Amino acid sequence: MNLSKPSPYSASDAPGLLYASFNQDFGCFSCGLDSGFRIYNCDPLKEKMRKEFEDGGICMVEMLFRCNYLALVGGGKNPKYPPNKVIIWDDERNRGVIELEFKSEVKAVRLRRDKFVVVLANKVIVYTFSMMPTKLHVFETVDNDRVALSWSDKHAILIFPGRQSGHIQIVDLNSVVPTTAVSSTTPSSTSLASSFSGTPNQPKYPMASTKPTANISIIPAHTSSLFCLVTNVDGTKCASASDKGTLIRVFDTGSSKLLHEFRRGVDKAEIYSIAFNSDSTRICAGSDKGTVHIFNLDGATGSRVYQAGMGSPSAGPQYGEVLQSHHASHMSTGNRQSSLAFMKDLLPKYFSSAWSFAQFKVAADCRCICAFGGEKNTVIVICADGSFYRFMFDPQKGGECVRESYSKFLKDGDND
């Protein structure tokens, strides 16, 4: 969640908080601050590491599981590093060990054990994760700051916007061969610790073009620009939302088939995160409204579900609006649906939409990201106001979730 862009809810943001992001398995999250960065454990919530810089801020902090390597990009009013540089930081050595400089601002970075990806305004660049990174691929995109990278050892699926607005491009990095030869024995993140020595490397990286194969595909996912784009663990599914934020679509990355279409609401919203659970049977989505919705992807995950009437009184207008003019029935997956869905051929598409199986709203209207927690049937939420929540949902009934815990990971004055 990049907080450097203005939002109607920016006034509620914690002072100095520039960025927040989960690691790959949602066990930790990182924060970029105008005075450094921090790492927190999610369950239980506990600060694990903080790095203070007297000379500038960090607007991106990407973790690689729980290992000592982080990707940093400077930002804020006084950036620690120029915004066109990516620093691979080794926390064991307390310094940057790789520095990559680009001709334009870095929009995003993603890491996996054998590769890392850098996103520029109109390009997505793939490197080997090694002492002397080699540029493997360069893909052109529309104006873009979204990318998703699967993290399982067996599958390296890269997902990013195509060259047309609203299109998704899917690449199997294990099948796309660069014309420049690259060693097949690229060190993993674990072995990198023994390979780095001396001052941070600033090598010149050879250009490698990409040979297209049948494993590169394009999905016309939305009619407007992509705002959120994620993949599950092994890259077999991806989920997306446009800048309208009313619909979430889930695709099979192998066949490009649309698997599910979910309606978050009727009002425009910025969906800052979508997350799959560990077995890809549910997704949760967090927005700038401070709302989180949970959707079932599998009929086996929801059976005797919440009967809604006119919506939960405590759910707020975002949930009540779903049922303003009609009662809810339920699909085989347990997701809510209009009782008039049987007339879908005669009525607007709204009436055949699948709505969330479960939902909740945090205390304040603010930007938030979410993920499924380590405990069964829980969702954790990180908010731009520096708050952390954990909610529990009923896997059978769904409906309004129950708040289990609330904490402030970034308190007033804590970043002064």
TAURLIN-V461617 format. One record per pair of residues at least 12 apart in sequence whose ideal C-beta (glycine too) atoms are under 7 Angstrom apart, sorted by the first residue. I is the first residue (numbers start at 0). GAP is how many residues later the second one is. If there is no record, write none. Layout:
I	GAP
I	GAP
This chain:
0	18
0	19
0	20
0	271
0	272
0	366
0	368
0	383
1	17
1	57
2	14
2	15
2	16
2	364
2	381
3	14
3	55
3	71
6	281
6	360
8	279
8	356
8	357
8	358
11	352
11	354
11	372
11	373
12	371
12	372
13	370
13	371
13	372
13	396
14	400
15	17
15	18
15	19
15	399
16	14
16	16
16	367
16	369
16	393
17	14
17	15
17	16
17	39
17	40
17	41
17	57
17	58
18	12
18	13
18	40
18	41
18	42
19	349
19	362
20	40
20	41
21	347
21	349
22	40
22	42
22	43
23	41
23	127
24	40
25	16
25	249
25	345
25	346
26	15
26	39
26	347
27	12
27	13
27	14
27	20
27	35
27	38
28	13
28	353
29	31
29	33
30	30
30	379
31	26
31	27
31	28
31	29
31	43
32	24
32	25
32	382
33	23
33	42
33	43
34	17
34	18
34	22
34	380
35	14
35	15
35	16
35	17
35	22
36	14
36	21
36	24
36	35
37	12
39	369
41	331
41	332
41	338
42	330
42	331
42	332
44	343
44	362
44	364
48	42
52	27
54	25
55	18
55	22
55	23
55	24
56	17
56	18
56	19
56	21
56	22
56	23
57	14
57	16
57	17
57	22
58	14
58	15
58	16
58	17
59	12
59	13
59	15
59	49
61	47
61	48
61	49
63	47
63	125
66	122
67	22
67	23
67	24
67	125
68	19
68	21
68	120
68	123
69	19
69	21
70	15
70	17
70	38
70	40
70	45
71	15
71	17
72	13
72	33
72	36
82	22
82	23
83	17
83	18
83	19
83	20
83	21
83	22
84	14
84	15
84	16
85	14
85	20
85	23
85	32
86	12
89	106
91	101
94	105
95	104
96	99
96	103
96	104
97	35
97	102
97	103
98	101
98	103
99	18
101	18
103	16
103	17
105	12
105	14
106	12
106	13
106	14
106	37
106	38
107	37
107	39
109	37
109	39
111	37
111	39
111	44
112	16
112	40
112	75
112	76
113	15
113	72
113	74
114	12
114	13
114	14
114	41
114	58
115	13
116	30
116	32
116	41
118	25
118	26
118	28
120	22
120	23
121	18
121	19
121	21
121	22
122	15
122	16
122	17
122	18
123	15
123	17
123	23
123	36
124	13
125	32
125	47
127	54
127	58
128	57
128	60
129	56
129	57
129	62
130	61
130	64
130	65
130	70
131	69
131	71
132	72
133	48
133	71
133	72
134	70
134	71
134	72
134	73
135	42
135	46
135	72
136	39
136	41
136	71
136	73
137	72
138	21
138	30
138	32
139	23
140	19
140	20
140	21
140	22
141	19
141	21
141	22
141	23
143	16
143	17
145	14
145	15
145	80
145	82
145	83
146	13
146	82
147	81
147	82
147	83
147	90
149	81
149	83
149	84
149	85
150	82
151	81
151	82
153	80
154	79
154	80
155	17
155	18
156	13
156	15
156	74
156	78
156	96
157	13
157	15
158	70
158	72
158	79
160	65
161	56
164	59
164	60
165	54
165	55
165	56
165	57
165	58
165	59
165	60
165	76
166	51
166	52
166	53
166	54
167	51
167	53
167	61
167	70
167	72
168	49
169	47
169	49
169	83
170	45
171	43
174	38
174	40
175	34
175	35
175	37
175	39
175	40
176	34
177	30
177	31
177	32
178	29
178	30
178	32
179	26
179	28
216	39
218	32
218	37
220	19
220	28
220	30
221	18
221	20
223	18
223	19
223	20
224	17
224	18
225	14
225	16
226	14
226	15
226	16
226	18
226	43
226	44
227	12
227	13
227	43
227	44
227	45
227	46
229	44
229	45
231	44
231	48
234	18
235	16
235	17
235	18
236	13
236	14
236	15
236	16
236	22
236	39
236	43
237	13
237	15
238	35
238	44
240	30
240	33
243	24
244	19
244	23
244	24
244	25
244	26
244	42
245	17
245	18
245	19
245	20
245	22
246	14
246	15
246	16
247	14
247	16
247	26
247	37
248	12
249	33
249	47
259	37
260	93
261	33
261	92
262	90
262	91
262	92
263	21
263	23
263	29
264	53
264	56
265	55
268	18
268	19
268	20
269	17
269	18
270	14
270	16
271	14
271	15
271	16
271	95
271	96
271	97
272	12
272	13
272	96
272	97
274	95
274	96
274	97
276	95
279	17
280	15
280	16
280	17
280	20
281	12
281	13
281	14
281	15
281	19
282	12
282	14
283	86
283	88
283	95
285	82
285	83
285	84
285	95
287	79
288	29
288	76
289	71
289	72
289	74
289	75
289	76
289	78
290	27
290	68
290	70
291	67
291	68
291	76
291	78
291	87
291	89
292	63
292	66
293	62
293	63
293	64
293	65
293	85
293	99
294	40
294	61
294	62
295	37
295	38
295	39
295	61
297	35
298	33
298	34
300	33
300	94
301	31
301	32
301	55
301	94
301	96
302	31
302	93
303	92
303	93
304	25
304	29
304	52
304	91
304	92
304	93
305	91
305	92
305	93
307	15
307	20
307	28
308	18
309	13
310	12
311	87
311	88
313	86
314	44
314	46
314	85
315	45
317	43
318	40
321	14
321	33
325	12
325	13
325	14
326	12
328	12
330	23
333	23
333	64
334	19
334	20
334	21
334	22
335	19
335	20
336	17
336	18
337	13
356	41
357	35
357	40
357	41
357	43
358	41
358	42
359	31
359	40
359	41
361	19
361	21
361	27
363	21
365	17
365	18
365	19
366	17
367	13
367	14
367	15
367	16
368	13
372	17
376	15
376	16
376	18
377	12
377	13
377	14
377	26
378	12
378	14
378	22
385	22
385	23
385	24
385	25
386	19
386	21
387	19
387	21
388	14
388	17
389	14
389	15
390	12
390	13
391	12
